[in-house]
Amino acid sequence: MRDYYASELAQHRPGELLIATENSYDGTAVRADMRTIDRRNITRLWEFKIRASYQALGQILVYLAMARRAEEAAGSDCLIRGVIAAFNFQPEIVYTVERLNLSIELVTLPPVLAHAGSIPTPAEPTSLPEIPRQSGLLASTGTKLHRKETP
């Protein structure tokens, strides 16, 4: 899902460039799913989830802290934002991000991305039409079938 989104980033986020996937920081085992930068020089750290919960919020906060620490150590003052991308979000996560003004973007992934892997989708099962057998079809039109005897 992340790799497909990254490969199609220009379609989903015009003006944003991919820096890395599986972005990690020295001295830590944590790694963001993706790192991008936009035209205004804002760096974004991404966490991808099927359904975003408290865990996603905790992860992105840790990634942001590690990234900001690394940038400060390098003498940079670039702006870094977090992004949680998911097919749906736990309502409390949306409320918390807004209420606490966390400057974390919540990106709802398009359903087509669910086809990029083994992701369960809420789609209804497709009903296939039943095609009658030829004999039943011909019989309903009044035409009789003639069979040849094979020796």
N, C-alpha and C positions, 0 to 999 in steps of 0.2 A: 504494500500500500504506500509506504513512504517512498520507496524507490520509484514507483510509477508517478507519484505526485512530483517528485524531484525532477524526473525526466520531462514532465509537462509543466514545469514551473512557470514558464513564460505565458502559457495560456491561463493559468489560474491567478498569477500575480505579475502582471506586466510591470516591467521596470525593476523587478527584483531578481538578483542573481544568486545562484547556488555557490556557496563557498565550500561546504563539505557535508557529507553524511557521516553519522557516527562521530560527531565532533567531541573530542575529549580534551582534558586539561592536565598538565603535568602535576604530579603529586596527588592525583585523585583518580578513583575508579569510575566516577560518574561520567556519562557522556550523553549529550543531546542527540536526538535523532537526526536533526538537520540544522545547518547554520546558513543563513542568507544575509544579503545586504541589499539595501535599496538605493535609489538615486540621491536620497537625502543623507546618505551615509549612516543609516540606522541599521545596526546588526540585529538580526532576530535569531533566537534559539527556539527550535521547534520540538515539541513532544507529540507524537502521533498515538492515538488510542482509538479503539473501536467505540467504546463508551467511556467518556471522561468522568472520572470520579475524584475523590479526595486524593488518591494516589497521584494522579496526573498533576494536580495543583502543587502538591509537595515536591514532586520531581522538578517541575519547571522553576520553582523558587530556588531549589538547590543549584540547578544549572545556572540560573542568573547570578547567584552569589559567587559561584566558582569563576564564571566568565568575567564578572566585574573585578574580582580579585586579581585575575590574570592580566586584565587590561591595566589596572592600576600599577601593578608590578612592572609592566612594560612602559609605563609613563604615558599611556594613552587615556584619553577621556571620551572615547566614542560612546554613543548612546546605544545601549543594549536593551532589547525588549524580549519578552517571552511570548510564545504562541503555543496554544494547545489546539491541535487539530483532531477532530473526532466526528463520527457520524451523528452522535448525539451526546448531550451533556447532562449530568446530574443537575437538577434545578438549583441546588444549593451552591454549586460551583459558579454558575452564572451570577447568582445573587452576590456571592462573596467577592468575586472579581470586581463587580460594579460598586458594591457598597464600600469596600476597602480601597477603591481606586488603585488597584494593583498594576495598572498599565500592562495587563496581559491580554493579548488578543485571543479570542475564541473563534476558531475557524471551523465552520460546519463543512465537512467533506462531502463532495457530490456522491450520490449513490452509485454512480458508475465505477467508482474506485473500489467498491466491494468486490468487483469482478477481477481485481488484481491479485487476489489470493483466496484462501479458504475462509472468507469472512461471511458469517451468517447474515442473511438479509431478511428483512421483514416482509418481503414480497409474497403475494399470494401465489400458490401453485398454479401453473398454467394448465388449463384444461385443453386437451387435444381433441380435435374432432374425430368422431368415429366414422371410418370409411367403410361402407357396406361392401361385402364380397360381390364379385361380378355376378354370380348366379342369382343372388337376391336382387341385384339391380336390374338384371334382364327380366326376371320373373315379374317384377313390379310394373314393367312397361308392357306386359302382355306378350313378350317375345319368349318363345320356348327355346331352351338349349337343346342342341342336337349334338349328341356325342357319338363319335365313331368308335366302333369296337376295334380294339387292337388285337391282332392275331397272336 
